[in-house]
C-alpha cells in the first residue's frame, strides 16, 4: 500500500471503473501518477481534465489525511495490487482498488461463502441460517461467512458463524471504525474478537448519502465463491447481491420456502427461473461449490467445545420443546422463574450458544 493508492481513489473525476481501467493500463498507482498528461490521454484515453487532476496530484492532500486517520483508528488499508488483497474480489470488473479493514485480513481469503436475505427475517429464515452455517462449520476447514451486518438474515448469518466458531466478515456501507446499523456494534466487536473482519471501500471523507448499500452488495458477492439467499421477498438488496454473484460467475444458491410466504417469494422465484440452485443442507452447498474436502471432511476441523450448562440453565433450555421461538413472557410462565432469574439464565444460555435472542424479545433454541 502506498499513498498513491489512496490518492487514486480520492482524485476527482476518477471513479471505481476509472481506477480499474488505469490500473489495467499502467499496472499500479505509482506508475499512474508517474505518467505524463499525454500518456494518460493517449494510452488510457482519459479526458484532458481528468488527466490534469492526476498530473497535479489533486488527491494527495486528502490521501495523507486518510493515512493518518487509519493509523489513529487501527484501520488497515490494502490495495488491489497488494498480495493480501482477496484474489476472488480482484476478479470482478468493478473491484474497489482500496479496501479499509479492521480485524484479520486473512478472513477475506479463506473459503468464503456469503449468506444474505431479507431484513424482515422470519423464524424459518433464522433456522435456515443456523443449520446451514452449523453444517458448513462442521465440514469445511478454513471457512469464512460473509454478509452485510444488516438486520434480518445478515445479522443472523454473522451470529450463527460466531456461535459455530468460524470467522465472519461484515461488509459495511460506511467508513470504519463505526458500523451501520449502530445497534449491531456489539456483534461487530465480537466479530473482531473472534478472528473476523469489518470491511468497507469507503474512506473517512466519503459523503454519507445512503446510496452505498447496493455498491456494498457487489463486494459481498465478489468476496465469495458462492452466494446463498436464505430468505427474501420478490425485491430487495439480497436479490441484487445474487444478481451480482451471477454476473461474476459465482454460484448462486437459494433455500426454498412455502409458496404462500411472502418472505420466500424471492428465493422461490430465483429457483423457478433457474437463477439459483436449490439447497437444503450444508452438503448441498458443498456439492454446488465443488469443494473437494476429502473422504472425511468433518475430521479436518475440530468442532468447538460446547460450554457446560448449569442445572438451572439446562432446566430453562428444556422449556424449548420445538424450534419455534418463545417470548420472555412465555418462558416465564413455563419456567415459573421471576424476571431477574430468567434474565440471568437467558444470558448464560446465550453465552453458551444454546439460544439466540430474536427481535421482539423472543428467544430461539439453537
N, C-alpha and C positions, 0 to 999 in steps of 0.2 A: 504494500500500500504506500502510495506517495501522495504528496499534496496535489499533484496534477490530477490524480484520480478523482478526488473530491471536487477540485476546481472544474473539471469537465462536467460534472453533474450540476454545478452551480453557474455555468456560463449561460447568459441569456441567449435564447434562440436555439439552444441545443437540448432537445428533449431526449426521451428514452431511446427512441428508434434512431435519432440522430447520433447519439453516442455510440450505439451498436454499429452503425454504418461507418463512423470514423475509425472505430477500433478494427473493423474488418479491413480498412484501407491502410492504416498505419501501424497496427499491431498492439500499441499500448498508448497510454495517456501522455507519457513523456514525449513520445515521437510526434504525437498530435500537436503539442504545444511548441515543439521544435520546428514545425513546418512553417513555411512562408505562406503569405496570403495567396500567392499564385498557386502554390502546391495544394492548398486547401480547396481552392476554387476549381483547379484543373483536375486533380486526382480524385477528390472526394465530391466534386460537383456541388460545393456549398455555395449559398448565396453570398454575395460580397459582404453584406452586413454581418452575417454570422461568422465569416472568416475573420473579419476585423475584430470581433469580440474575442476570438481565440488569440489572435496575434497580440492584442492589447492586454491579455491576461485578466479579463474583467472578473473572472470568478475566483481569483486567488485570495483577495482580501477576506471574502466570506469563507473560503476554504480554511484559512488559518484560524478563524473564529471557531469553525466547526471542529477542527482537530483539538483545540483547547477545550471545547465543550465535551468532546468524547473522553478526553483524559480526566476531566473533573467528575464525570458520571460513570466511569468504568465501562464505557461502551467500546467495543471492538469494531472497527470499520475494515471490511475486506473488499477488494476489487475483483472484478471478474478475471483479471489476469494473475491473481494470486493463487498459489497451489491449493490453499484451503477453501477456495470458493467451491460451492457444491457443483459437481460435474453435471448432474441432471439439469440443474437450473440454467447452466450455461448453454444447454442445447436449444432452449426456446428462442424464438426470433426477437422477442421483446424483453430479454432479461435485463434486470437492473444492474448497471455497471458497479454500483457500490451498495453493499448491504451493511446495515448497522445492527450489531448483535450484542446482547447481554447473555452470558451463560457459556455453555460448552459448544464451540463451533463444530465439533465432531458429530454432534447430534444431527446436523444438517446433511451429513454424508453417509449416514447409516442406511439400513434398509428402510426407506421411508414410505409410509402409506398415509394418505390423507383421508380423514373422515369428516364429512360436512353434512349439513342438513338445516332444517327449519329452526328458527329462533323460538318457535312455539312447540317445543318437543312434547310429545305425549309420553306416558309411562312405557308404551310399546317402544318408542324410539330410544328411550333411556335404556331399556333392557337390551335392545339390539346392540347399542354401543358397548355395553358392559360385556356381553357374550362374545362379540367379535374381538374386542381388544384382549379380553382374558384368554381366548383361544389362540390368538396370534402371539401373545406374550409367552405362552407355554411352548409354542412350536418354532418360533422364528428367532434365531440369535441376532443380536445387533439391530433389533427393531427400533424404529422411532416413529411416533404417531404425530402427524402434522394436522393442525387445524387453526382456526382464527380467533379463539378466545371469546367469541360472541356468546350471547345467551343461547340456550337450547342445546342442540346437538353438539355444537363446537365445544362448549364447556363440559358437556358430558363425556366427550371423547378424551379431553385432557384429564379429567378426573379419573376416568377408567384406566388410562395409562399410568397415572400416579399410583392408583390402587394396585395395579398389576406389577409395578416396579420397573417399568420401562421408560426411557426418556421420551419427552414430548416437546414439540416445538410449536410455539404460538406465533403466527404471523399477524402483526397488528397494523392497523391503518392510522398510526400516529407516530410521532417521534418518540424515541426512548429517552429517559428511563420509565416514564409513566406508561400506563396501559389504558386502553378503552375496550369495554366499559370499566370505569373505576371500581365497580362492585366486584370485579374479578382480580383485584390487586393481590389478595391472599393466595389465590390459585397461582398467579404469576410468580409469587415468591416461592411457592412450593415447587414450581417447575424448575426454577433456577437452583434450588437446594438439592434437587434430585437428578442433576445431570442433564437437564433440558436446556432450552434456549428461547429467548424472545427475539424476534427478527422484524425489521422494517426496512423499507427502501427510503424512508423519509428522514431527511436531516432536520436538525432542530429549528432551522429557519423556514421550514415549509409552512405555507399559509394554510391553516386548517379551515376547510370549507365543506367538509363532509362528503367529498367526492372521491375519496381514495379507496373505498371499500371494494369496488369492482376490480380496480387495479391490484389491490392486495390479493384478491382471489386467484389471479393468474400466477402469483408466486406460490401460493399453496399448491396449485396444480403442477407447477414447474418443478417443485422440490421433490415430488412424489413419483414413485414407479407406477402407482395406481391410485385412483380416487374412488372412495366408497361414498355414495349418497345414502345415508342411513334412513332418513325420513324427510320428505319435502312435499309441500303443496305444488300446484302446477305452475308456480312462478316463484322467483326469489334468487338470492345470491348463490345458493348452493347449486342451482341448475347452471348458472353462469360458470361456476368453477368446473362443473362436469363438462361444459362446452369447451372450456379452455383445455382441460385434460385431453379431450378427444382431438382437438386441433393440434396438440403437442404429441400425438401418437402415444398417449399413455392409456393404460387400461382403465376403463370406466366401469364401475360396478354399482349395483343398486339392490337394496333389500325390499322385497315386495310387501305390500300391506293390503288390508281389505279394500275392496273396490268402493265401499261406502265411506271410507275415511278420507276426509279432505287432506289430512296431513300426509297421506301416502299417494295422493294423486300424481305428484311429480315423479316419484320413483316408479310407480306403475307405468306411467307414460314412457319413461326412459326405456324400460324393459320392453314394452309393447312395440315401440318404434325402433327397437334394436340399436339404441344408442348406449345401452349399458348391459352388462352381463348380470344375470340374476345370481345373487349369492345369498346363502343362508347361514353358512358356518365359516369359521376360520380356514378350514380345509378347502372350501370353495375358493376363497381369496388366494390362497397359496397356489392352487392349481391354475387360476386365471393369470396370475403373475409369473407362472412357470419358475417359481423359486425352487431351486434344487437344494433341498435341505438334508439329503442323505436318507438312509434307511430308517433312522430313529431320531427325527429332529427334536423330539422332546428332551433327549439327553444332552442337546447342545446348549441348553440354557437352564440353569438351575431355577426352580420356582422359588419366589421369595418366601421366607418363613412367615407363617401365619401367627400373629400375636395371640397368646392365650387370653381367653376371656375370664373375667371373674364370674362366680356363680350368679351374682345379680345381673351382670351383663348377658350371660347365657340365658337366664330366665326371661329377660326382656326380648332377646332375639327370638325366643320361642313363640312370642306373640305374632310373629310374621308367619302365617300358615301358607301363604301363596306369594307370587312375585308382585302382587299388586301393592302400590304404596299405601301407607297408613298415615293418617293425620296424628298430630300430637294428642289431640283430644281422644281419638280412638285408642291410641296406645295407653293413655292414662286410664281409660275405662277397663281395658283388657288386663293391665298390669296392677291396677289398684295402687299405683305409686303417686306420691304428691308431686306437684310440678317441679320442685327443686331436685328431688331424687331422679325424676325422669330425665330432666335436662342433663344432669351429670352422667347418667348411664348412656344417654344417646351420644354425648361427646366421646365417651370411651369406645363405643361401638364404631363411631366414625373413624377414630384414630386407628382402630384395629382393622379397618377396611371391611367391616361386616355390614354396614348400612351406609347409605348416602342420603343427604338432605336434598329435597326437591323444592321447587317454588311452591308457595302456599303452605309452608311449614309442615310438609309431608316428608316421610322417610320411606326408602325402598331398601329391601334386603338385597345384598349382593351375593 
